[in-house]
Structures are given as structure tokens and as C-alpha cells.
Amino acid sequence: MSDRYEHIEAAGAEVELLGPGAELGDNVIADHAVVIGDPGATALVVEGSLNELTALVGALAAVLLGPADGILPYSPAA
């Protein structure tokens, strides 16, 4: 995998929703954040309003569930 990507195993990944004022290391969440990852290693933090985070989850679901024909789009590795 290239340096652009972090590898997080899905089976061990946790998902957490944090509210305003939550602390992540030296950072304080201003609005809300979804944290996805391995609590002992790497995690992805996406910050935004609840509406923005809900839209992101919808977009992720659309990609994972695929189109109506059941064929997922192919995205070659960069």
C-alpha cells in the first residue's frame, strides 16, 4: 500500500461518535466527529455537523451496497 493510505483492519475497527468539546489528543472537537479505527493504532477522524456526518455515512453505504445491478464500480489502486 502506498504512503498515502493507512491500513485499518475492518474486523478490529471501532466506530465512535464524539460530540462538541470531546478531546482527541491535543485537539478539541468543535462540532461532532466520527472516529473509525483501531483504538491501539491508527484511526480516521472526520469532523462536521451531524447532518454532514450523516450524509457521509449515506455516501459510504451507497458505495458499499453498490448500484441496483449489484456490480460494484472498479477503482484501480493509485
Residue pairs with C-beta under 8 A, 6 or more apart in sequence:
1 7
2 77
2 78
4 78
6 42
6 44
7 42
8 36
8 37
8 38
8 41
8 42
8 43
8 44
9 38
12 38
13 36
13 37
13 38
14 35
14 36
14 37
14 38
14 39
15 34
15 35
15 36
16 34
16 35
17 32
17 33
17 34
17 35
17 53
18 24
18 29
18 32
18 33
18 34
18 35
19 29
19 32
20 29
20 30
20 31
20 32
21 28
21 29
22 28
22 29
22 33
23 29
24 33
24 35
24 45
29 47
30 47
31 47
31 48
31 49
32 47
32 48
32 49
32 50
32 53
33 45
33 46
33 47
33 48
33 53
34 45
34 46
34 53
34 56
34 57
35 43
35 44
35 45
36 43
36 44
36 46
37 43
37 44
46 53
46 56
48 56
63 72
66 72
66 73
67 73
